[in-house]
Amino acid sequence: MSNLVDVLRAVVGEQQVLTGTDAAPCLTDWRERYSGRALAVVRPGSTDEVAAVVRACAQAGVSIVPQGGNTGLCGGATPDDSGRAVVLSLQRLNRVRSMDLDNDTMEVEAGCVLQTVQEVAFDAGRLFALSLGSEGSCTIGGNLATNAGGTQVLRYGTMRELTLGLEVVTAQGDIWHGLRALRKDNTGYDLRDLFIGSEGTLGIITTATLKLHPLPVARCTALLALSSIENAIAMLTLARHGFGPSLTGFELMAGNCLEDVAHCFPQQRLPFEGASAALPWYALLELSDTESEAHARERFESVLAEAIESGCVKDAVIAGSMAQSKALWHLRESIPLAEKASGKSIKHDVSIPMSRMALFVRDTNRALQEAFPGIRHVIFGHLGDGNLHYNVARGGDWTEADLLARQDAVFTLVHDRVHAVDGSISAEHGVGQLKRDALVRYKGAVELALMRSLKQALDPQGIMNPGKVLAALAH
């Protein structure tokens, strides 16, 4: 193994191969739920160097764990505790290679921070539409690896819809040059969509060609107070009919989530008073208009007036400026930070058909309280695309250790109910190691066999991020 470390130093430079305490920041996930050990952390600076690292590891039979910003929530970028794997950090591949404004595309490397990509696009008069709470630290490679969604999927889609082409290093260390900037290309199997969402288990994405969109002329944002999820769904239906494709975001938040934010971050206040400040649900609604500020405001206020008159919205606060809009979004984006500050929780990233969302929440809440009296429900997410972060936290006399000791039982209870309403146990966070073993419970034999066949065909040595998504294959 020491020979491999020497080879890697020769490939990327001695300063870019970290061992011992220097490697420690890359060995624990953001939630501090998974920690591992590694032979080394290697930081290549180009696609050719990534390919050379993979070839060296393949020749030595050493596993590779690709890692971007290390902001994942399912342990997908954390090595196991064997100490035999190489963590391949892509953070030095952080260049925007090119931009084609006539084609509305940009070519960026996998280590680019999402916020940087957004800013470069904005400076060129364009929008890169992916938006996440972790956008200041997550990377494009990680977004691609998990097919990230975020707050604007309703209008712009997930990373699959936002990506036209890829450059990928295969498990053999070859480079697939697939950086096409085409909207239509029917020349065989769609390899791009195969690698997106594969969490580094089939190959390593090093560069992507991303779609850009025109910048909106105007945005309107409002925080809505609601008495039920049924009313939230009714409001979403009104917004879809009233705004059409201009509807950009519709975020659902339980009232206790915003209470937690105000408790952890006193500078943030819920902009309601009286009864409106004590309702069980809130929604963040955003419209992006390409015509004019006046046109956007007129449509926005008309739909909200109809919603309040019909009774599905109890109260509403409309942002009067960009600063107020950012403050409302900051409330939503602070929920995961407040949740983390309150201690470890059991996270579920699920997608549910809209028609069954209220039934799922009501029945699952009741079943959890019957099985684990006193636990807290921390529920928020992207209602517009059916993606719910249905989390379970300690409450009452529960300790963190008590909660985590029941994690498997909680997972099974929640995921069984997701499956019963034809939902998915992973919407945008990926599978990683957190949900790997649950797949066999909810996916059919044919589907699993096809997945294993793809893994075997593309990574016959089983060295690409082993133990993630699928259990290790026998050789």
N, C-alpha and C positions, 0 to 999 in steps of 0.2 A: 504493500500500500504506500510506503514511503516513496517508492519509485514513481508511482502515479502522481503524487504531490509534486515531485521534482519535474515531471513532464508538464504538469499544469502550470507550474511557475515559468517554465520555458515558453509556454504558449501565450500567457497573458501578462507576464511580468511578476516578479516576486511580491511587489506591494499589493497585487490584486488577488492573492491567495491568502485567505485569512484562516488561522487556526487558533485553538485555545480560547482565551478570553476575548480576543479580537472578533471571533466568530459569533459570540454569544447573542448579540442583538437579532441575528437571523434565525435563531433556533427556538424561539418562543413566539406563538401567534399573538395577535393584537388583543384577544380576549383573555390571554394568559390561561387558556384551558389546555393547550398542548405544548409540550416542550420535548425536544429531542437532542440528539448529538449528531455530529457530522465529521467525516474525515477532513473536510475543508469547506470553506465558502469561497467560491471562485467568481470573479467579477470580470467577465470578458467585455471588451470595448467595441466589438464589431460582430457582424454576422459570421464572418470567416473565423473569428476566434471562438464563437459559440460552437460552430461546426467542429473545430479542432478539439475543443474540450469534450464534446460528445463522442467523437471518434476515439479519443484516449480512454474515456470511461467505458465505452463499449468494448474496446480491446481488452481492458482489465476486468470486464464483467462487473463494474461498479455502478450502482444505481444513481440516478440524477433527480434532484428535487428542484424544479424551476421555481423562482420566486421573484415577484415584482415589488410592490410597495409593502407587502406583508400586512395587509389590512383585511385579509379574508376572515370569515366567521365560521368556517367549517374545518379548519385544520388542513386545508388543501396544499399549503406551501410550507408545512412543517415536517422535518425528517422524523423517522422513528428513533428509538433510543439505542439502536445497534452501534451507531458511530461509524458505519461503513459507507454511508451515502455521501455524495457531493451535492451541496446546495449551490445551484447555479443562479446567481443574482443577475438580473437584467438591468439594474438601475443605471449602469454606465451607457446603455444604449438609449440615450435620451435626446436624440436629435429629431427635429422636424426636417425631413429631407427635402421636401418640395411642396409647393402648393399650386394648383391649377384652378384659377378662378373661373375660367370659361367652362370648365368641366365640373366645377363645384366639388373638388376633391383635395385632400391633402395626404401626403405620405409621411407617416410618423413611425419612429422606432418604439419598441415595446416598453422601454423604460421611461418613456415620457409620462410625466405626471398629468393626470386628466385636466387639472385646472390650467396648466400651461398650454395644453392643446386648445382649450376653450378660449384662452386669452389671445393666442396667436390667430385663431380664426376670427375673433371679434375685431382685432386690430386690422384685419383684412376686409372687414365689412361682412363677415359671414358668421353663422352659428354652427358650432358643433354641439349637437343636441343632448348628448348624454350628461346627466346631472345627478350627482350622488352626494350624500352627506360627507363621505370621505374623499371628495374630489381634490382636496389639497395634498393628499399623500398617496392615494391609489394610483396605479399606473395602467396605461392602455393594455399592456400585456395581460395583467390580471383581469381587467374588464373583459377582454376577449376570452380568457380562459374560463370564465364563469358565465359568459353571455350576459353581462350586467344589464340591468334595466333602468332603475332609478325612477325619478319623478316625472319624466316626460314621455314615457313609453306610450301613453294614451295617444299622443300625436305622432311621435317620430319612430317608435319601435325600439327594440332591444339592440344590442351590439351587432347581432346578425343583420338587422335591417340597416344599420349605420356603417357597415363595412362592405367594400367592394372587392378587395383583394388582399392576399397575405403573402408574406415570405416566411417560410417555415424550415427549421432544421429538423430532419427526420431522426429517428432513433439510431440510424446507422451513421449519422453525421453528414448526410447529403443535404443540399439546400434546394428546396422547391421555390422557384422564382414565380410566384403567383400574384405579383403585385399589379393586377389588371385594374384599370379604372373604368370598367364597363358596367352599364346597367343590365345589359343582356349578353349572355355568353352560354350557349347550350352545346358546349363541346365536350360532353362526357359527364362523369360523376362530379358532384359539387363538393370538391375537397375543402373549399373554404368553410362551408358550414359544418363539415365534419370536425375540423380542428377547433372551431369556435365552440366553447362550452365543454371541451374535453379535459380541461384542468391540467394540461401538461402531461397527460398520460399517453398521448399518441405522437407528440412531437412538440417542439418549442417554437412558438410564434415569436419572430424577431422584429417584424415590421408589418404595418398595415396601411392600406389605402382606405381612407375614411370619407364618408359623404359629408358634405357641408350643405347648409340651408341658408336662405336669405334671413337677415336679421329682422325680427318683428319691428314694426313701426311703433306699436304700443302694446303694453301689457296691463292687464287689470287683475288685481288679486283681492280676495276676500276670505275672511275667516268666518265660518258659519257655525252657529250653535244648534244642535239637533237633539231630539229626544229619543231617537232609536236608529238602529242600522237600517231598518225599513225606510225611514225618512231620508237617510243618506242616499240610498239607492234611488228613491224617487227623485231626489235633487239631481243626482247624476243623470238620470234619464231626461229631466228638464234641460240640463246643461247641454247634453248631446244634441237634443233637438234644436235648442236655441242658438248654439254656437257652431255646431257642425265641426269641421276639421280644425277650427280655431281653438277648440278646447284643448289646453296643453296639460293641465294637471288637476288631479282630484285626489287629495290625500285624506285618509280617515284617521282620526286619533281618539282614543278613549280619554275621557276627562281626567282620569288619574295619571295618565302620561304627562299631560300638561301641568298637573299639580306637582309631579316629580321634577319637572324642568324648573318651575318657579322656586321649589325648595332648594334644589342644588345650585341654581343660578339666579339669585335674588334680583339681579338687574333685569331679568326678563319677566314681564308681567302679562297675564292673560288680559286682553283688552275688552273684557266684559265686566259688568257689575250686577249685583243682585242675583236673581234666579238664573240669568243667562250664564253666570260664572259657575254654576253648579250642575249643569246638564251632563248627561253621561257620555255624549259624543260631540265631536267637532270635526269639521271638514275644511280643508284649505283648497280653494278653488282658484284656478288661474286660466285666463284667456289671453292668447297672443294674436294680435290683429295685424294684418298687412296693409290696411287701408289708411286709417288715421286714428288719432287719440279720441277725437269726438265720436267717431263711428264705434270704436271699441267700448267707450264708456256708455253710450246709449244702449247698445246691445246688452252689456253687462247688467246695468241697472234695471232694464226691462225684465230680464230673466229672473233676477233676484226678487224683484217686486212680485212677480207671479208666484215664486216659491214661498215667500212670506205670506202672501194672501191665501195660498192653498193650505198653509199650515205645516208643510214639510220642513220649513226652516223657522226656528223660533226667534233668532236674532242674527244679525250680520254686521261685521265691521269691514268696510271697504278701504283699502289702502289709498291714501290720497297722494302719495309720492313714492319714488323708488326706495327711499329710506324706509318708509313704513312697510312696503312690500317685502323688503329684505328682513325686516324685524319679524314679520309674520312667518316667513320661511325659516327664520332662525329658530323659532319655537319648535317647528317640526323637526329640523335637523338636529336639535339638541336632545331629542328624546333618547337616542342610543347612548349619548354621553351621560345623561342623567341615570339611565339604566345601569351603565357600567359603574358609575360612582356609588350606586346603591348596593353593589355586590354582584357576584356571579348569578346568572339566570339561565334558564333552559329555553333556548331560542328555537322557534319554528318559523321557517320561511316557506309559506305554502301558497298555492294558488287554488282558488275556488270558483266554480261557475257563479256568476253574479246572482242568479236566481236562487241559489242555495246558501248564499253567504250568511244571511241572518239566522237561518236554521242551524248552520254549522256553529256559529258563535254561541248561540243560546244553549244548544244541546251539549257542546263541548265544555262550556263554562260550568254547567250544572254537573256533568259527569266528573270533572276535575274536583269540584268542591265536595262531591260525595266521596271520592276516593282519597283526597288529600285536603281535609278541611282547613281553611285559613290561608291557603296559598293565594298569591295575588296574580291577577290577569293583567298583562301589559300588552295591549293590543293597538297596533297602528299599522299603516301601510298604504299601498298604492291602490285604492279602491277602484280607480278608473280602469285598471287592467286585471283586477281580481287577485292581486298579490297582497297577502296579509302577513305581517310579522306578528304571529300569535305567540307571545312569549309568556313564560311562567316564572314568577319571582317569589322570593320568600315573603311571608307576611305573618302577622301575629307572633306566635312564639317560635316560628321556624328559624332554624339556623341555616347558614349557607351549606354546611356539611350535610344537614338533614335533607335539604332540597336536592343537592347533587347526588346523594345516595339513591334517590328515587328517579334519577334522570331517565333510565331505560324504561321504567314503567310509565312515566309521563309521555315520553316519545311514543310509545306504543299506543297509548290511549288517544293521543291527539292525531297521530298519523292514521290510525284505523278509521277515525271519523273523517279525516280528509279523503281517504280512499273510498269511503262509503258514499261520498257525494261526488265521486268522479273528479277529485282534485289531484294535485301533485304535491309531494312532500318537499320539493325544492323548486322555487320559482326563479330566484336570481342569485342566490348565494353559492350555488353549487352543491356537490355531494361531499367532496373531500373525504376525510376519515370519519367525520361525525355521522353521516347518514349511509355510509358504504354498506354496512351489514343490513340496513333496513330495505335496501333495494330488492333483495330476494323475496321479501314479504309482499311487495306491492307490484312488482313487474312480472309479466308472464314469462314462461320458460323460453318461448321463441324469441322474445325481445332480449332477454339476457344472453341467450346463445348467440344472437347476432352481434351484440356488443362484445362478447368475449372473442368472437371470430375476428372482428375488426382489430381488437387489441393484439391478438396473436399475429395477425398479418402485418401490422405496422410496427409492432414492438416485440418481435419473437423472443428476445432475451429477457423481456419484462423489466427493463431498467428505467423506464420513463415513469417517474413519480409513483413507484409501486405502493400498493396499499391504499390508494385513493380511487374513488368512484367504484372500482371493482376489486374484490378480494384478489390476492396474488394468484396468478395462474400457475398450475403445476407444469413442470418441465421434465 
